[in-house]
Amino acid sequence: MIKVAIFEDNENLRISLYHLIHGTPGYQCVGAFADCSNLLKNIKDTAPDVVLMDIAMPGINGIEGVRMLKDKYPDLKVMMQTIFEDNEKIFESILAGASGYILKNTSPSRILEFIKETYEGGAPMSPSVATKVLKMMAQRPPGAKTDTFNLSDREKEILTCMVDGMSYKLIADTCFISVDTVRGHIRRIYEKLHVHSKSEAVAKVIKGNIL
């Protein structure tokens, strides 16, 4: 059972998401909130596995909400949901620690798939958002790499898969290795990059022009 908490100020959308998640076998909506005014208490009370976070809310916005959550609950998985495809907001969300970034026009079936992928350790993004992230990386000045952190070719391959939003299982299938081997490589990647999560690793890749 995947427990999901929703933070969304649009009442109609919040109710729709609640019924979608709560009415689907294998999923449970443990809370649906209109804002982040009681964010930490809400999370403590509901203990979700995945948080579905709107980016533009009154008061504390979604990006600041992610920062607060990752500071208190560093292992909590947060997926941003928004109407924005703005490069800066995408990057800020990743930098803040969001596990995924999807658009509000995503189909209900894909939202459920993305929640499951986030729960399983993936970093899902709507196709248009993923394209923007890849463009952000492609637009970095050539030769601007600051440090390769002594990453092996295999570690770079796996890190590239992580940047592309692949789950551990998909990385394993792509690289023809076991999921346990993927986890071992990722632990070493985190150690070399001096990070503690996938989102921190992806943000460091984009910001530092590592790959």
C-alpha positions as CSV (number, residue, x, y, z in Angstrom):
1,M,0.0,0.0,0.0
2,I,1.5,3.3,-1.1
3,K,0.4,6.1,1.3
4,V,0.1,9.5,-0.4
5,A,-0.4,13.0,1.0
6,I,-1.6,15.8,-1.3
7,F,-0.9,19.5,-1.0
8,E,-3.0,21.4,-3.6
9,D,-4.8,24.7,-3.2
10,N,-7.2,24.1,-6.1
11,E,-10.2,22.4,-4.3
12,N,-11.6,20.7,-7.3
13,L,-8.3,19.2,-8.3
14,R,-7.5,18.3,-4.7
15,I,-10.8,16.4,-4.4
16,S,-10.2,14.7,-7.7
17,L,-6.7,13.6,-6.8
18,Y,-8.0,12.3,-3.4
19,H,-10.7,10.1,-5.1
20,L,-8.3,8.9,-7.8
21,I,-5.6,7.8,-5.2
22,H,-7.9,6.6,-2.5
23,G,-10.1,4.7,-4.9
24,T,-7.3,2.8,-6.6
25,P,-6.2,-0.6,-5.1
26,G,-2.7,-0.4,-3.7
27,Y,-2.9,3.3,-3.0
28,Q,-4.2,5.2,0.0
29,C,-4.6,9.0,0.3
30,V,-3.7,9.7,3.9
31,G,-4.3,13.5,3.7
32,A,-5.3,16.2,1.3
33,F,-4.4,19.8,2.3
34,A,-5.0,23.2,0.8
35,D,-1.7,24.7,1.8
36,C,1.6,24.2,3.7
37,S,0.7,26.2,6.7
38,N,0.9,23.1,8.9
39,L,3.2,21.1,6.7
40,L,5.4,19.4,9.2
41,K,2.5,18.5,11.5
42,N,0.5,17.2,8.6
43,I,3.3,15.0,7.5
44,K,4.0,13.8,11.1
45,D,0.3,13.0,11.5
46,T,-0.2,11.2,8.2
47,A,3.2,9.5,7.7
48,P,3.0,9.3,3.8
49,D,5.4,7.4,1.6
50,V,5.0,10.0,-1.2
51,V,3.9,13.6,-1.2
52,L,2.2,15.2,-4.2
53,M,3.1,18.9,-3.9
54,D,1.6,21.8,-5.9
55,I,4.3,24.3,-6.7
56,A,2.2,27.5,-6.5
57,M,0.3,27.8,-3.3
58,P,-0.5,30.9,-1.1
59,G,1.9,31.4,1.8
60,I,4.5,28.7,1.7
61,N,5.0,27.7,-1.9
62,G,5.7,24.1,-3.0
63,I,9.5,24.7,-3.5
64,E,9.9,26.0,0.0
65,G,7.7,23.2,1.2
66,V,10.0,20.7,-0.3
67,R,13.0,22.3,1.4
68,M,11.2,22.1,4.8
69,L,10.3,18.5,4.2
70,K,13.8,17.4,3.1
71,D,15.4,19.2,6.1
72,K,13.1,17.3,8.5
73,Y,12.5,14.1,6.6
74,P,15.4,13.7,4.2
75,D,14.2,10.3,2.9
76,L,10.6,11.4,2.2
77,K,9.8,11.3,-1.6
78,V,8.1,14.4,-3.0
79,M,6.7,14.7,-6.5
80,M,5.9,18.3,-7.7
81,Q,2.8,18.9,-9.7
82,T,2.3,22.1,-11.5
83,I,1.1,24.0,-14.6
84,F,4.5,25.6,-15.0
85,E,7.2,24.4,-17.4
86,D,9.6,27.2,-16.3
87,N,13.2,26.2,-16.4
88,E,14.0,28.0,-13.2
89,K,11.2,26.4,-11.3
90,I,12.1,23.0,-12.5
91,F,15.7,23.5,-11.4
92,E,14.7,25.0,-8.1
93,S,12.4,22.0,-7.4
94,I,15.2,19.5,-8.2
95,L,17.7,21.5,-6.1
96,A,15.2,21.6,-3.2
97,G,15.0,17.8,-3.2
98,A,11.9,17.0,-5.3
99,S,12.0,13.4,-6.6
100,G,9.9,14.2,-9.7
101,Y,8.2,17.0,-11.6
102,I,4.9,16.4,-13.5
103,L,2.4,18.7,-15.1
104,K,-1.2,19.0,-14.0
105,N,-2.6,17.9,-17.3
106,T,-1.0,14.5,-16.8
107,S,-3.6,11.7,-17.2
108,P,-4.9,10.0,-14.1
109,S,-3.3,6.7,-15.1
110,R,0.1,8.3,-15.6
111,I,-0.2,10.1,-12.2
112,L,-0.6,6.8,-10.5
113,E,2.3,5.3,-12.4
114,F,4.5,8.3,-11.5
115,I,3.5,8.0,-7.8
116,K,4.5,4.3,-7.9
117,E,7.7,5.1,-9.7
118,T,8.6,7.7,-7.1
119,Y,7.8,5.3,-4.3
120,E,10.1,2.7,-5.9
121,G,13.0,5.2,-6.1
122,G,12.5,6.7,-9.5
123,A,12.5,10.3,-10.5
124,P,9.6,10.7,-12.9
125,M,9.1,13.7,-15.1
126,S,6.4,14.6,-17.7
127,P,8.0,14.2,-21.1
128,S,8.0,18.0,-21.8
129,V,9.7,18.6,-18.4
130,A,12.3,15.8,-19.0
131,T,13.1,17.5,-22.4
132,K,13.6,20.8,-20.7
133,V,16.0,19.2,-18.1
134,L,18.0,17.6,-20.9
135,K,18.1,20.9,-22.8
136,M,19.3,22.7,-19.6
137,M,22.2,20.2,-19.5
138,A,22.9,20.5,-23.3
139,Q,23.0,24.3,-23.0
140,R,25.8,24.3,-20.5
141,P,29.1,25.8,-21.9
142,P,31.4,23.1,-23.4
143,G,34.4,22.4,-21.3
144,A,32.9,23.9,-18.2
145,K,33.2,20.7,-16.1
146,T,34.4,21.6,-12.7
147,D,35.1,18.1,-11.4
148,T,34.5,14.5,-12.5
149,F,34.7,13.2,-8.9
150,N,36.6,10.2,-10.1
151,L,33.4,8.6,-11.4
152,S,34.0,5.3,-13.3
153,D,32.4,4.9,-16.8
154,R,29.8,2.6,-15.3
155,E,29.0,5.1,-12.5
156,K,28.6,7.9,-15.2
157,E,26.3,5.6,-17.2
158,I,24.1,5.0,-14.1
159,L,24.2,8.7,-13.1
160,T,23.0,9.6,-16.6
161,C,20.1,7.1,-16.2
162,M,19.3,8.8,-12.9
163,V,19.3,12.2,-14.6
164,D,16.9,10.8,-17.2
165,G,14.5,9.9,-14.3
166,M,14.9,6.1,-14.5
167,S,13.8,3.8,-11.7
168,Y,16.4,1.4,-10.2
169,K,14.7,-1.5,-12.1
170,L,14.9,0.3,-15.4
171,I,18.5,1.3,-14.8
172,A,19.2,-2.4,-14.1
173,D,17.5,-3.5,-17.3
174,T,19.2,-0.8,-19.3
175,C,22.7,-1.6,-18.0
176,F,22.2,-5.4,-17.9
177,I,22.9,-5.6,-14.2
178,S,20.9,-6.5,-11.1
179,V,19.0,-4.0,-9.0
180,D,21.3,-4.8,-6.0
181,T,24.3,-3.9,-8.2
182,V,22.6,-0.7,-9.2
183,R,22.1,0.2,-5.5
184,G,25.7,-0.5,-4.8
185,H,26.9,1.8,-7.6
186,I,24.5,4.5,-6.5
187,R,25.8,4.3,-2.9
188,R,29.3,4.9,-4.3
189,I,28.1,7.7,-6.6
190,Y,26.6,9.4,-3.6
191,E,29.8,9.1,-1.6
192,K,31.9,10.5,-4.5
193,L,29.5,13.4,-5.1
194,H,29.1,14.0,-1.4
195,V,25.3,13.9,-1.6
196,H,22.6,11.9,0.2
197,S,19.7,11.5,-2.3
198,K,19.0,11.1,-6.0
199,S,17.6,14.7,-6.3
200,E,20.8,16.1,-4.8
201,A,22.9,14.1,-7.2
202,V,20.8,15.2,-10.2
203,A,21.0,18.8,-9.1
204,K,24.8,18.6,-8.7
205,V,25.1,17.1,-12.2
206,I,23.1,20.0,-13.7
207,K,24.7,22.7,-11.6
208,G,28.3,21.4,-11.8
209,N,28.2,20.2,-15.5
210,I,29.6,16.8,-14.3
211,L,28.5,14.6,-17.1
